[in-house]
Amino acid sequence: MKIYINESTDPYYNLAAEEYLLEHTSGDIFFLWRNSPTVVIGKNQNALAEIDTRFTEENNIAVVRRLTGGGAVFDARGNVKLTVI
C-alpha cells in the first residue's frame, strides 16, 4: 500500500489530487488530507439548493464538488480526511 500525506489545505488542489490518484496510480492507496473551511457537495447535488452562497462568500468558505454522490458536508479546520483507493 502506498501512503500519501498531503500537507495542502487547499480544497481545490486536494480534490484534484484525489482524482489524480484514482485515475493515474495502481495498487492500494491511502491518502490523508485536510481542507480549510469548505462545503463539499456530492456529484449530483444542486449547489444553489444546498448552500447559503452569501454566507460562504462572506466567511471565505470554499465550495467544491466531489466525484462521488451523497450529501453536502462541511469541512472545518482540524478535520482530517482520508481516501482509500
C-alpha angles and dihedrals in degrees: 000000000000115000122206121187109192117203094190119106093189104118094203092054093042095053090045090051090050091051091047092052090048095051104032109036135069133212128031117329131194111191119187119192148142135213133217110242104314142159109219115198128196125255095260102034125117103238094203091054094047105045141045098236094190091055094047092049094046091049099042093244114158120225117210136169121227127213094245133065128248135093134314117276133189118226110205125192109283097030110131117210129195135194124199116196 
